[in-house]
Amino acid sequence: MKLSTLSVAFLATVILIGCGQAKQEASGSVACAEADESGVIQIAQGLTGKITNKGYGGAAVAGDYADVHTTLWLHDENAPGGRGTEIWTSGGVEPFQFMLDSGQVIKGWDLGVACMRVGETRELMIAPELGYGARGKPPVPPNATLLFEIELVKLTDSNEPAAE
């Protein structure tokens, strides 16, 4: 049986889509929320995201390793863009890596970076209960609402062999 180039391309696409869905279902993650016309996503109670640059490729899911550049500000509704005091930045030099949904970072990151694509930049507004809570974490004060700008620069499936 001979398959046309179009048939092979269609079959490959179906297989890849199926593998991506199987990966998401196996990880226990839910479908990714859609952004509204202004790029805003309601991710969870106390967590909103705004896509400022679209990415490409597969979406990040639980168990993936995410390499990100990030800046953290304390949210200040009176400051331009809500960006109050800058607390920390990766400086765009050395990415910060963590495994999604492993408890390595605050819950707002695990939820907010899920579904991002490589090259995507998001602003995440994180309520205290998904951040550092009533205790804070110096220099982040107690009950602080956080504003992160996060760029996903690399995504590695936890099932892929480590690079040598």
BELNORZI-V234436 format. One record per residue. N is the residue number from 1. SS is DSSP state (2 for helix, 1 for strand, 0 for the rest). PHI is phi in degrees with one decimal (999 if undefined). D_FIRST is the distance of its C-alpha to the first C-alpha in whole Angstrom. Layout:
BEGIN
N;SS;PHI;D_FIRST / N;SS;PHI;D_FIRST
END
This chain:
BEGIN
1;0;999;0 / 2;0;-98.9;4 / 3;0;-107.2;7 / 4;0;-74.2;10 / 5;2;-57.5;13 / 6;2;-63.0;15 / 7;2;-63.7;12 / 8;2;-63.9;12 / 9;2;-63.0;16 / 10;2;-63.1;16 / 11;2;-62.5;15 / 12;2;-61.4;17 / 13;2;-62.8;20 / 14;2;-61.0;19 / 15;2;-63.8;19 / 16;2;-63.2;22 / 17;2;-63.1;24 / 18;2;-61.3;24 / 19;2;-65.4;25 / 20;2;-63.4;28 / 21;2;-67.2;29 / 22;2;-63.5;29 / 23;2;-62.6;31 / 24;2;-64.6;33 / 25;2;-65.0;33 / 26;2;-65.6;34 / 27;2;-80.0;37 / 28;0;81.7;38 / 29;0;-79.6;39 / 30;0;-99.0;39 / 31;0;-59.9;37 / 32;0;-75.9;39 / 33;0;-68.6;41 / 34;0;-88.8;41 / 35;0;-77.5;44 / 36;0;-79.0;46 / 37;0;-62.0;46 / 38;0;-96.9;49 / 39;0;88.4;46 / 40;1;-87.4;48 / 41;1;-122.9;47 / 42;1;-89.5;49 / 43;1;-84.5;47 / 44;1;-160.9;50 / 45;0;-58.5;53 / 46;0;85.0;55 / 47;1;-144.3;52 / 48;1;-122.6;51 / 49;1;-128.2;49 / 50;1;-132.6;49 / 51;1;-78.6;46 / 52;1;-105.0;47 / 53;1;-151.5;44 / 54;0;-74.7;41 / 55;0;-107.3;38 / 56;1;-144.3;35 / 57;0;82.3;32 / 58;0;-72.6;32 / 59;0;-83.2;35 / 60;0;-66.6;38 / 61;0;-132.3;38 / 62;0;-50.7;40 / 63;0;95.2;40 / 64;0;-73.8;39 / 65;1;-94.4;41 / 66;1;-110.4;42 / 67;1;-105.8;44 / 68;1;-131.8;46 / 69;1;-102.3;49 / 70;1;-151.2;52 / 71;1;-134.3;55 / 72;1;-116.6;57 / 73;1;-122.4;60 / 74;1;-77.0;63 / 75;1;-68.2;62 / 76;0;-138.0;65 / 77;0;-61.8;65 / 78;0;-92.1;67 / 79;0;-90.7;66 / 80;2;-56.2;63 / 81;2;67.2;60 / 82;2;77.0;61 / 83;1;-87.6;61 / 84;1;-81.4;65 / 85;1;-64.4;65 / 86;1;-77.0;63 / 87;1;-99.7;62 / 88;1;-159.6;60 / 89;1;-145.9;57 / 90;0;-81.1;54 / 91;0;72.3;55 / 92;0;69.4;52 / 93;0;-101.9;52 / 94;0;-107.2;51 / 95;0;-65.3;49 / 96;1;-94.7;50 / 97;1;-113.4;47 / 98;1;-150.8;47 / 99;1;-96.4;44 / 100;0;-62.2;44 / 101;0;62.8;45 / 102;0;-112.3;47 / 103;0;83.0;50 / 104;0;-76.9;51 / 105;0;-131.4;52 / 106;0;-63.0;53 / 107;2;-58.5;52 / 108;2;-59.6;52 / 109;2;-74.9;49 / 110;2;-55.8;47 / 111;2;-75.6;47 / 112;2;-79.4;47 / 113;2;-86.8;44 / 114;0;-55.8;42 / 115;0;80.4;39 / 116;0;-71.7;40 / 117;0;-118.6;38 / 118;1;-54.6;38 / 119;0;90.2;41 / 120;0;-75.9;42 / 121;1;-120.2;46 / 122;1;-130.3;47 / 123;1;-99.6;51 / 124;1;-111.6;52 / 125;1;-100.5;55 / 126;1;-117.5;55 / 127;0;-68.5;58 / 128;2;-52.3;60 / 129;2;-66.8;59 / 130;2;-106.8;56 / 131;0;-115.2;57 / 132;0;-101.1;60 / 133;0;62.3;62 / 134;0;-70.6;66 / 135;0;-84.5;66 / 136;0;69.2;65 / 137;1;-157.5;64 / 138;0;-45.2;67 / 139;0;-88.1;66 / 140;1;-79.2;65 / 141;0;-74.1;67 / 142;0;-57.2;67 / 143;0;56.4;65 / 144;0;-84.4;64 / 145;0;-86.5;61 / 146;1;-105.0;59 / 147;1;-126.6;57 / 148;1;-110.8;54 / 149;1;-109.6;52 / 150;1;-126.3;49 / 151;1;-114.3;46 / 152;1;-83.6;43 / 153;1;-98.5;42 / 154;1;-156.3;40 / 155;1;-133.8;38 / 156;1;-124.5;37 / 157;0;-66.8;35 / 158;0;-63.5;37 / 159;0;-87.6;34 / 160;0;-77.9;33 / 161;0;-66.2;35 / 162;0;-66.4;39 / 163;0;-71.6;39 / 164;0;-104.9;41
END
